[in-house]
Amino acid sequence: MDDQTGIIHKNYSKIQSCINAACQRSHRSPESVTFIAVTKYARLEWVHALLELGCTHLGESRTPQLEERASLLPADLHWHFIGPLQRNKVRRTVQHSSLIHSVDSLKLLSTIDRIAAESNLQPRVLIEVNLAGETNKKGFSREELVSNWSSLCDHAHVKLEGLMTMAPHTADPELARPVFRELSQLRDQLQVISPAQISLHELSMGMSGDFEVAIEEGATLIRIGSALYEGLESGS
């Protein structure tokens, strides 16, 4: 094992221990949390090291890199598209994505739905919510999401499975807790008014600096990038 692989193994083990501890504190099974290894800045050899550890859920935020890596790596991986999605790249993105986390407008969902129908696909999607109200982040406000919910549910060719959010970047993960708690509560409220065929069982929230708090507040999907590569030289 070379030095870089050893660093990744050490970081991965540390993250897994933190996941297990957060699940224990919140009386959850570790199997209820999916660890997505974000690879958008990772070198390909680092990704191979993650695969050796058993990682099967990988996250990309750019369509060209998603296409390239999906073609180079094993076909049984689960690719999560976690970045802003342009409507002119939807057709290419849905071909490779197990789950699209970043549906941030009704127009985008309608485009995904139309292309899914044309391609005979039924992509899984999450609705992105900007609960922190930060202008540099995309997503529905709480009010926009509630007012558009019936229209969002009215798309027969996608599987609407939950919500995604990003908390404000802060050195204190406890400051992210209210945002994560609000997303969980919002999901529960929307589930009550959703059609019977829609199950909002996924909450994508929590990144390298705050994933433990996110788990404690109900995250089912956590997106970990920088903590995996700590101690390595910058990737591209």
C-alpha positions in Angstrom: 0.0 0.0 0.0 1.5 3.4 -1.0 1.4 6.4 1.2 -1.6 8.1 -0.5 -3.7 4.9 -0.3 -2.8 4.6 3.3 -3.9 8.1 4.0 -7.3 7.5 2.3 -7.7 4.3 4.2 -7.1 6.1 7.5 -9.4 8.9 6.7 -12.1 6.5 5.5 -11.9 4.5 8.7 -12.1 7.6 10.8 -15.2 8.8 9.0 -16.9 5.4 9.3 -16.2 5.5 13.1 -17.8 9.0 13.3 -20.8 7.7 11.3 -21.3 4.8 13.7 -21.0 7.0 16.7 -23.5 9.5 15.4 -25.9 6.7 14.6 -25.5 5.3 18.1 -26.2 8.7 19.7 -29.4 9.1 17.6 -30.5 5.4 18.0 -30.2 4.6 14.4 -28.7 1.8 12.4 -25.5 2.7 10.5 -27.2 0.9 7.5 -29.7 3.7 7.4 -27.0 6.2 6.3 -25.5 6.1 2.8 -21.9 7.4 2.7 -21.4 9.1 -0.7 -17.7 9.7 -1.5 -17.5 12.9 -3.4 -14.8 12.5 -6.1 -15.1 15.7 -8.0 -11.6 16.9 -7.0 -10.1 13.5 -6.5 -7.4 11.9 -8.7 -8.4 8.7 -10.4 -6.0 6.7 -8.3 -7.6 8.0 -5.2 -11.0 6.9 -6.5 -9.6 3.4 -7.0 -8.4 3.4 -3.4 -11.9 4.2 -2.3 -13.3 1.3 -4.4 -10.8 -1.1 -2.7 -12.4 0.0 0.6 -15.8 -1.0 -0.6 -17.2 2.4 -1.6 -20.0 1.9 -4.2 -21.7 5.4 -3.9 -19.7 8.2 -5.6 -20.7 11.8 -6.1 -19.9 14.1 -9.0 -20.9 17.7 -9.7 -20.0 18.1 -13.3 -21.6 16.2 -16.2 -18.4 15.7 -18.3 -16.5 14.2 -15.4 -19.4 12.0 -14.5 -19.5 10.7 -18.0 -15.8 10.1 -18.1 -15.5 8.3 -14.8 -18.6 6.3 -15.3 -17.0 5.0 -18.5 -13.7 4.2 -16.8 -14.9 2.6 -13.6 -17.0 -0.5 -12.8 -20.6 -0.5 -14.1 -22.1 -1.5 -10.8 -21.3 1.8 -9.0 -24.0 4.2 -7.9 -23.3 7.7 -9.2 -24.8 10.6 -7.4 -25.1 13.9 -9.3 -24.7 16.6 -6.6 -23.9 19.8 -8.5 -25.9 22.4 -10.3 -27.5 20.8 -13.3 -28.0 22.8 -16.5 -31.0 21.8 -18.5 -29.0 21.4 -21.7 -27.0 18.6 -19.9 -29.9 16.7 -18.5 -30.0 14.1 -21.2 -26.3 13.2 -20.6 -26.6 13.3 -16.9 -29.6 11.0 -16.4 -27.8 8.3 -18.4 -25.3 7.8 -15.6 -26.9 9.0 -12.4 -28.4 6.7 -9.8 -29.7 9.8 -8.0 -29.8 13.5 -8.9 -29.6 15.5 -5.7 -29.9 19.0 -7.1 -33.3 19.7 -8.7 -33.5 23.4 -8.0 -36.5 24.5 -10.1 -39.8 23.4 -11.6 -38.4 24.0 -15.1 -35.5 21.7 -14.4 -37.7 18.9 -13.1 -40.0 19.2 -16.1 -37.0 18.9 -18.4 -35.8 15.8 -16.6 -39.3 14.4 -16.8 -39.6 15.0 -20.5 -36.2 13.5 -21.3 -36.9 10.5 -19.1 -40.1 9.8 -21.0 -38.2 10.1 -24.3 -35.4 7.8 -23.1 -37.7 5.3 -21.3 -36.0 6.0 -18.0 -37.3 6.9 -14.6 -34.6 8.8 -12.8 -34.5 9.2 -9.0 -34.4 12.8 -7.9 -34.2 15.0 -4.8 -35.5 18.6 -4.6 -32.8 21.1 -3.5 -33.9 23.5 -0.7 -32.1 26.6 0.3 -33.2 26.9 3.9 -30.4 29.2 4.9 -31.5 31.8 2.5 -28.0 32.3 1.1 -27.8 34.1 -2.2 -24.8 32.0 -3.4 -26.8 28.8 -3.0 -29.4 27.4 -5.4 -32.7 25.7 -4.5 -36.2 26.4 -3.5 -37.0 28.5 -0.5 -39.3 26.9 2.0 -42.2 29.0 0.8 -41.5 28.3 -2.9 -41.3 24.6 -2.3 -44.6 24.4 -0.4 -46.4 26.6 -3.0 -45.0 24.5 -5.9 -45.3 21.1 -4.3 -48.3 19.8 -6.1 -46.8 20.8 -9.5 -43.5 19.1 -8.5 -45.4 15.9 -7.6 -47.1 15.9 -11.0 -44.3 14.4 -13.0 -44.9 10.8 -14.0 -41.5 9.9 -15.3 -39.3 10.7 -12.3 -39.1 9.2 -8.9 -39.3 12.0 -6.4 -37.6 10.5 -3.3 -36.8 13.4 -0.9 -35.0 16.6 -0.2 -31.4 18.0 -0.2 -29.9 21.0 1.4 -26.5 22.6 2.2 -26.1 24.3 5.6 -24.0 27.5 5.8 -20.3 26.9 6.0 -19.2 27.3 9.6 -16.5 26.1 11.9 -19.1 25.1 14.4 -21.2 22.2 13.1 -23.8 22.9 15.8 -24.8 26.0 13.9 -25.9 23.7 11.0 -28.3 21.7 13.2 -31.3 24.1 12.9 -31.1 23.9 9.1 -30.9 20.1 9.1 -33.7 19.8 11.6 -35.9 22.1 9.5 -35.3 20.0 6.4 -36.4 16.9 8.3 -39.5 18.6 9.5 -40.3 20.0 6.1 -40.0 16.5 4.6 -42.4 15.2 7.1 -44.9 18.0 6.4 -44.7 17.5 2.6 -45.1 13.7 2.9 -48.5 14.3 4.5 -49.7 16.2 1.4 -48.0 14.1 -1.2 -49.7 11.6 -3.5 -49.7 8.1 -2.2 -47.1 6.9 -4.7 -44.5 9.4 -3.5 -42.3 8.3 -0.6 -39.9 11.0 0.6 -37.5 8.6 2.3 -34.3 10.4 1.5 -32.7 13.4 3.2 -29.4 14.4 1.6 -27.7 16.7 4.0 -24.3 16.9 5.8 -20.8 17.2 4.4 -17.3 16.8 5.7 -17.6 19.4 8.4 -21.1 18.7 9.7 -22.2 15.2 8.7 -22.4 13.9 12.3 -25.0 16.6 13.2 -26.8 15.9 10.0 -27.0 12.2 10.9 -28.4 13.1 14.3 -31.1 15.1 12.6 -32.1 12.3 10.2 -29.8 12.4 7.2 -30.0 9.3 5.0 -27.4 10.5 2.5 -24.2 12.3 3.5 -21.8 13.8 1.0 -18.1 13.5 2.1 -15.3 15.0 0.1 -12.5 16.9 1.7 -12.4 14.8 4.9 -11.5 11.8 2.7 -8.5 13.4 1.1 -7.1 15.3 4.1 -3.4 15.0 4.1 -3.1 14.5 0.4 -1.9 17.1 -2.2 -4.7 18.8 -4.0 -6.4 16.9 -6.8 -8.2 18.1 -9.9 
